[in-house]
Amino acid sequence: MSYVEMPGAKVPIRMWTDPASVEDVALQQLRNVATLPWIKGLAVMPDVHYGKGATVGSVIAMQGAVCPAAVGVDIGCGMSAVKTSLTANDLPGDLSRLRSKIEQAIPVGRGMHDSPVDPGRLHGFGTAGWDDFWGRFDGIAEAVKFRHERAGKQMGTLGSGNHFVEVCTDTTGAVWLMLHSGSRNIGKELAEHHIGVAQKLPHNQGLVDRDLAVFIAQTPQMAAYRNDLFWAQEYAKYNRTIMMALLKDVIRKEFKKAKPTFEPEISAHHNYVAEERYDGMDLLVTRKGAIRAGSGEYGIIPGSMGTGSYIVKGLGNEKAFNSASHGAGRRMSRNAAKRCFSTKDLEEQTRGVECRKDSGVVDEIPGAYKSIDQVIDQQRDLVEVVAKLKQVVCVKG
């Protein structure tokens, strides 16, 4: 489908979904964003749903301003995927050992490594820039500097919620590795610190929603946020790269006879800010639950833990600020999912997938998410499908 345009106070709201399918609270959030004085464009992805301040699944383009709550608290959260030389025929009938080995290599939930991972010992991990990255830790907000040790131990860990590590097969039988995570606790604390700072600034006192508080260009507060934001985005990318290296090591050991090789990694943030130029204007483009989909750029759009995912290539649609959805998107809250579904439902909906099937992940049940196939169909003018994947192992946080 092409987009539907709704009127907004300052800019039109371009929606790659039927507005009637979007919750009223999410529609109001979109209208609120469209009132911001600095707004230059608003694109809404088909996986849109209610979020804090701004909806998940929105692309907000502003000039000379950025809204930290519109980035979200998991700065730099995103996806990585790698195609392997393995095929479905190489996989054992019982995948429980493989899942166990992945969980041993990559801490999940609130878990962390006993000591920071030494990237120099990881096969194929490029350490260029590593020391400089950690050297810049001293330049981030004073409020979180005491977290240095924890941030080091959490580098290369999954986290909880909707974060996951998967082994998948595509329609040709090729095996893929895929994971979803972000900047862990350090990104969350940086985000919460700066959201608090923004909400106290004088120019934000008359906003329709205090969670839409912004930083303005050429101010010390903006400079401090941009410094911490871009550092946290880099942390998230390193985090995924280290996890992927750990995951590859598991695959090498478990499939030693097959001598697996790996294609270049596909990686994409979906909670982040980028400096981009549209219609002759230099803009700060915030993607909250959206990926960049410039012409020819690879991206990853995952479904739920039982329905599969898509590898896509961007079509460079500037009406959407070269963006696409970041996943299927929730159709009900976590609490609603817990009320509606049981562990028996989870077992049925994840049949054929080696994964947790206990009450701790019922809120991640496929039934709590929109149809990934429908979400893909609604953005055929934003991306083209390269591969469709189906998970056979899913490790949840």
C-alpha positions as CSV (number, residue, x, y, z in Angstrom):
1,M,0.0,0.0,0.0
2,S,1.0,3.6,-0.3
3,Y,0.6,6.0,2.7
4,V,-2.5,7.6,4.0
5,E,-2.2,11.2,4.9
6,M,-3.9,12.7,8.0
7,P,-3.8,16.4,8.8
8,G,-1.5,17.5,11.6
9,A,-1.1,20.9,13.3
10,K,2.3,21.6,11.8
11,V,2.9,18.8,9.3
12,P,0.8,16.1,7.7
13,I,0.9,12.6,9.3
14,R,1.9,10.0,6.7
15,M,0.7,6.6,7.8
16,W,1.7,3.3,6.1
17,T,-1.3,1.6,7.8
18,D,-5.0,2.1,8.1
19,P,-5.6,4.8,10.8
20,A,-8.7,2.9,11.9
21,S,-6.4,0.0,13.1
22,V,-4.4,2.3,15.4
23,E,-5.3,2.7,19.1
24,D,-6.8,6.0,20.0
25,V,-4.0,6.7,22.5
26,A,-1.4,6.2,19.8
27,L,-3.3,8.4,17.3
28,Q,-3.3,11.1,19.9
29,Q,0.4,10.8,20.5
30,L,0.9,11.3,16.7
31,R,-1.2,14.4,16.8
32,N,0.8,15.7,19.7
33,V,4.1,15.2,17.9
34,A,2.7,17.1,14.9
35,T,2.2,20.1,17.2
36,L,5.9,20.5,18.0
37,P,7.3,23.8,16.7
38,W,10.5,22.2,15.3
39,I,8.7,19.4,13.4
40,K,9.4,19.1,9.7
41,G,7.8,15.7,9.0
42,L,6.2,12.6,10.6
43,A,6.0,9.1,9.0
44,V,4.2,6.3,10.7
45,M,5.1,2.6,10.1
46,P,2.6,-0.3,9.8
47,D,3.8,-1.7,13.2
48,V,2.8,1.5,15.0
49,H,1.6,1.2,18.6
50,Y,1.5,3.3,21.8
51,G,4.7,4.2,23.5
52,K,6.0,6.6,26.1
53,G,5.8,10.1,24.7
54,A,6.0,9.1,21.1
55,T,4.5,6.0,19.4
56,V,6.7,3.0,18.7
57,G,6.8,2.8,14.9
58,S,7.2,6.5,14.1
59,V,9.8,8.5,12.2
60,I,10.1,12.1,13.5
61,A,12.1,14.7,11.5
62,M,12.9,17.9,13.3
63,Q,15.1,20.9,12.5
64,G,17.4,22.1,15.3
65,A,15.8,19.9,17.9
66,V,15.6,16.4,19.2
67,C,13.2,14.7,21.7
68,P,15.0,12.2,23.9
69,A,11.7,10.3,24.8
70,A,11.0,9.9,21.1
71,V,14.3,7.9,20.8
72,G,13.2,5.8,23.7
73,V,15.1,4.4,26.8
74,D,16.8,1.6,24.9
75,I,19.1,3.9,22.8
76,G,20.4,2.1,19.7
77,C,18.3,-1.0,20.1
78,G,18.4,-2.9,16.9
79,M,19.0,-6.2,15.0
80,S,21.9,-8.1,13.5
81,A,21.7,-11.1,11.2
82,V,24.2,-13.4,9.4
83,K,23.6,-16.0,6.8
84,T,25.7,-19.2,7.3
85,S,26.9,-22.0,5.1
86,L,24.9,-24.5,7.1
87,T,21.6,-25.9,5.9
88,A,18.6,-27.3,7.7
89,N,19.9,-30.8,7.0
90,D,22.9,-30.0,9.2
91,L,20.7,-29.3,12.2
92,P,20.1,-32.1,14.8
93,G,16.6,-33.3,15.5
94,D,16.8,-32.2,19.1
95,L,17.9,-28.5,19.3
96,S,17.8,-28.2,23.1
97,R,21.5,-28.7,23.4
98,L,22.1,-25.8,20.9
99,R,19.8,-23.5,22.8
100,S,21.6,-24.4,26.1
101,K,25.0,-23.7,24.6
102,I,23.8,-20.3,23.3
103,E,22.4,-19.4,26.8
104,Q,25.7,-20.4,28.4
105,A,27.7,-18.1,26.0
106,I,25.4,-15.1,26.0
107,P,24.0,-13.9,29.4
108,V,20.3,-13.2,29.2
109,G,17.8,-11.2,31.4
110,R,19.7,-9.2,34.0
111,G,22.7,-11.5,33.6
112,M,26.2,-10.2,32.7
113,H,29.6,-11.6,32.1
114,D,31.8,-12.3,35.1
115,S,34.4,-10.0,33.6
116,P,34.3,-7.8,30.4
117,V,34.6,-9.8,27.2
118,D,38.1,-9.3,25.6
119,P,37.2,-8.6,22.0
120,G,40.8,-9.4,21.0
121,R,40.0,-13.1,21.7
122,L,36.9,-13.1,19.5
123,H,37.2,-14.7,16.0
124,G,36.9,-12.0,13.4
125,F,36.0,-9.1,15.7
126,G,37.6,-5.9,14.6
127,T,39.0,-4.0,17.6
128,A,39.8,-0.8,15.8
129,G,38.2,2.1,17.8
130,W,37.5,-0.1,20.8
131,D,39.9,1.7,23.2
132,D,38.8,5.1,21.9
133,F,35.2,4.2,22.5
134,W,35.8,3.2,26.1
135,G,38.0,6.3,26.6
136,R,35.0,8.5,25.8
137,F,33.1,7.0,28.7
138,D,34.7,9.7,30.9
139,G,32.9,12.3,28.8
140,I,29.3,11.1,29.4
141,A,26.9,12.4,32.0
142,E,28.2,12.5,35.6
143,A,25.0,10.8,36.8
144,V,26.0,7.4,35.2
145,K,29.9,7.4,35.4
146,F,29.8,5.1,38.4
147,R,28.3,2.5,36.1
148,H,31.5,1.9,34.2
149,E,32.2,-1.5,35.6
150,R,28.6,-2.7,35.0
151,A,28.6,-1.3,31.5
152,G,31.8,-3.3,30.7
153,K,30.3,-6.6,32.1
154,Q,27.0,-6.1,30.3
155,M,28.7,-5.5,26.9
156,G,27.8,-8.7,24.9
157,T,24.6,-9.5,26.8
158,L,21.1,-9.9,25.7
159,G,18.8,-8.2,28.2
160,S,15.1,-9.0,28.7
161,G,11.7,-8.1,27.3
162,N,11.5,-8.6,23.5
163,H,15.2,-9.1,23.0
164,F,16.2,-12.5,21.5
165,V,18.8,-14.7,19.9
166,E,17.6,-17.0,17.1
167,V,18.8,-19.7,14.8
168,C,16.6,-19.6,11.7
169,T,16.2,-21.2,8.3
170,D,15.1,-19.4,5.1
171,T,12.9,-20.8,2.3
172,T,15.9,-22.3,0.6
173,G,17.0,-24.2,3.7
174,A,19.9,-21.9,4.6
175,V,20.6,-21.4,8.3
176,W,20.7,-17.8,9.6
177,L,21.8,-16.4,13.0
178,M,19.8,-13.4,14.2
179,L,19.7,-11.3,17.4
180,H,17.9,-8.3,18.9
181,S,19.3,-6.1,21.6
182,G,20.4,-2.6,22.5
183,S,22.5,-0.5,24.9
184,R,21.5,-2.4,28.0
185,N,21.2,-0.6,31.3
186,I,23.8,2.2,30.5
187,G,21.6,3.4,27.6
188,K,18.5,3.3,29.7
189,E,20.1,5.4,32.5
190,L,21.5,7.9,30.0
191,A,18.1,8.2,28.4
192,E,16.3,8.7,31.7
193,H,18.8,11.3,32.9
194,H,18.5,13.4,29.7
195,I,14.7,13.1,29.6
196,G,14.6,14.5,33.1
197,V,16.9,17.4,32.2
198,A,14.8,18.2,29.1
199,Q,11.5,18.3,31.0
200,K,12.8,21.0,33.3
201,L,13.9,23.4,30.5
202,P,11.8,26.6,30.2
203,H,11.0,26.1,26.5
204,N,9.3,22.8,27.2
205,Q,6.8,24.0,29.9
206,G,3.9,24.7,27.5
207,L,4.0,21.4,25.5
208,V,0.9,19.3,25.2
209,D,2.8,16.3,26.6
210,R,5.8,16.7,29.0
211,D,7.3,13.5,27.5
212,L,7.8,15.4,24.3
213,A,10.4,17.7,25.9
214,V,13.2,18.6,23.4
215,F,16.7,19.8,23.4
216,I,17.4,22.7,21.0
217,A,20.5,23.2,18.9
218,Q,23.4,25.4,20.1
219,T,22.6,24.8,23.7
220,P,24.9,23.0,26.3
221,Q,22.0,20.5,27.1
222,M,21.7,19.5,23.4
223,A,25.5,19.1,23.1
224,A,25.6,16.9,26.2
225,Y,22.7,14.8,25.0
226,R,24.1,14.3,21.5
227,N,27.4,13.2,23.0
228,D,25.8,10.6,25.2
229,L,23.2,9.6,22.6
230,F,25.8,8.8,19.9
231,W,28.0,7.0,22.5
232,A,25.1,4.8,23.6
233,Q,24.2,4.1,19.9
234,E,27.8,2.9,19.4
235,Y,27.6,0.8,22.6
236,A,24.5,-0.9,21.3
237,K,26.2,-1.7,18.0
238,Y,29.3,-3.1,19.7
239,N,27.0,-5.1,22.0
240,R,25.3,-6.8,19.1
241,T,28.6,-7.4,17.3
242,I,30.2,-9.1,20.4
243,M,27.1,-11.3,20.9
244,M,27.2,-12.3,17.2
245,A,30.8,-13.2,17.6
246,L,30.0,-15.3,20.7
247,L,27.1,-16.9,18.8
248,K,29.3,-17.8,15.8
249,D,31.8,-19.4,18.2
250,V,29.0,-21.6,19.5
251,I,28.0,-22.6,16.0
252,R,31.6,-23.4,15.0
253,K,32.0,-25.7,18.0
254,E,28.6,-27.4,17.7
255,F,29.0,-28.0,13.9
256,K,32.7,-28.6,13.8
257,K,32.5,-31.2,11.1
258,A,30.5,-28.9,8.8
259,K,33.1,-26.2,9.1
260,P,30.5,-23.4,8.9
261,T,31.3,-20.0,7.3
262,F,29.5,-16.8,7.6
263,E,28.4,-14.1,5.2
264,P,28.8,-10.4,6.0
265,E,26.7,-9.2,9.0
266,I,23.6,-7.2,8.4
267,S,23.0,-4.7,11.3
268,A,20.4,-2.0,11.8
269,H,19.5,0.3,14.7
270,H,15.8,0.9,15.2
271,N,15.8,3.3,18.2
272,Y,18.1,6.1,17.2
273,V,18.8,9.6,15.8
274,A,20.6,10.3,12.5
275,E,21.6,13.5,10.8
276,E,20.0,13.5,7.3
277,R,19.1,15.9,4.6
278,Y,15.7,16.2,3.0
279,D,14.2,19.0,0.8
280,G,17.3,21.0,1.2
281,M,17.1,20.9,5.0
282,D,19.5,19.4,7.5
283,L,17.3,17.4,9.9
284,L,17.6,15.3,13.0
285,V,15.6,12.2,12.1
286,T,14.5,10.1,15.1
287,R,13.4,6.5,14.4
288,K,11.6,5.0,17.3
289,G,10.8,1.4,16.3
290,A,11.8,2.0,12.7
291,I,14.8,1.2,10.5
292,R,16.6,3.2,7.9
293,A,15.6,1.8,4.4
294,G,17.6,3.9,2.0
295,S,17.9,2.6,-1.6
296,G,19.7,-0.7,-1.6
297,E,20.3,-0.7,2.2
298,Y,19.7,-4.1,3.9
299,G,17.4,-4.3,7.0
300,I,15.8,-6.8,9.3
301,I,12.1,-6.8,10.2
302,P,11.4,-9.5,12.8
303,G,8.1,-11.0,13.7
304,S,7.2,-12.7,17.0
305,M,9.0,-15.7,18.6
306,G,6.9,-18.2,16.6
307,T,6.1,-16.5,13.2
308,G,9.4,-15.7,11.5
309,S,11.2,-12.6,10.2
310,Y,12.2,-10.9,7.0
311,I,15.5,-9.7,5.5
312,V,14.7,-6.7,3.4
313,K,16.3,-4.2,1.1
314,G,15.3,-0.5,1.2
315,L,13.7,1.3,-1.7
316,G,14.7,4.8,-0.6
317,N,11.2,6.3,-0.2
318,E,11.8,9.9,0.9
319,K,8.1,10.4,1.8
320,A,8.9,8.0,4.7
321,F,12.3,9.6,5.3
322,N,14.0,6.4,3.9
323,S,12.5,4.3,6.6
324,A,10.6,1.1,7.2
325,S,9.1,-0.8,10.2
326,H,11.2,-2.4,12.9
327,G,9.1,-5.5,13.4
328,A,5.5,-6.8,13.6
329,G,4.6,-4.4,16.5
330,R,2.5,-5.3,19.5
331,R,-1.3,-5.5,19.2
332,M,-1.8,-5.7,22.9
333,S,0.2,-4.7,26.0
334,R,2.3,-7.1,28.0
335,N,-0.3,-7.2,30.9
336,A,-3.1,-7.8,28.4
337,A,-1.2,-10.7,26.9
338,K,-0.7,-12.2,30.3
339,R,-4.4,-12.0,31.0
340,C,-5.4,-13.3,27.6
341,F,-3.0,-16.2,27.1
342,S,-1.7,-19.2,29.1
343,T,1.4,-21.3,28.9
344,K,-0.6,-23.9,27.0
345,D,-1.4,-21.2,24.4
346,L,2.3,-20.4,24.3
347,E,3.2,-24.0,23.7
348,E,0.7,-24.3,20.8
349,Q,1.8,-21.0,19.2
350,T,5.5,-21.9,19.3
351,R,5.2,-25.5,18.2
352,G,8.3,-26.5,16.3
353,V,10.5,-23.8,18.0
354,E,13.1,-24.7,20.6
355,C,12.4,-22.0,23.2
356,R,11.2,-21.2,26.6
357,K,7.5,-22.0,27.0
358,D,7.0,-20.9,30.6
359,S,4.9,-18.2,32.2
360,G,7.9,-15.8,32.2
361,V,7.6,-15.3,28.4
362,V,3.8,-15.4,27.9
363,D,3.8,-11.7,27.3
364,E,6.0,-12.4,24.2
365,I,3.5,-14.9,22.8
366,P,2.9,-14.6,19.0
367,G,-0.7,-13.8,19.6
368,A,0.3,-10.5,21.3
369,Y,1.8,-9.2,18.0
370,K,0.5,-8.1,14.7
371,S,0.8,-10.3,11.6
372,I,4.3,-9.9,10.3
373,D,3.2,-10.8,6.8
374,Q,0.5,-8.1,6.8
375,V,3.1,-5.5,8.1
376,I,5.4,-6.4,5.3
377,D,2.6,-6.2,2.7
378,Q,1.7,-2.6,3.9
379,Q,5.2,-1.3,3.1
380,R,5.9,-2.7,-0.3
381,D,6.8,0.8,-1.4
382,L,9.4,1.1,1.4
383,V,11.2,-2.2,1.1
384,E,11.6,-5.3,-1.0
385,V,11.9,-8.8,0.6
386,V,15.3,-10.5,0.2
387,A,14.6,-13.6,2.4
388,K,11.9,-14.9,4.7
389,L,13.2,-16.7,7.8
390,K,11.6,-19.0,10.3
391,Q,13.2,-19.5,13.7
392,V,14.0,-23.1,14.9
393,V,15.7,-21.9,18.1
394,C,14.7,-18.8,20.1
395,V,16.5,-17.6,23.2
396,K,14.5,-15.0,25.0
397,G,15.8,-12.6,27.7
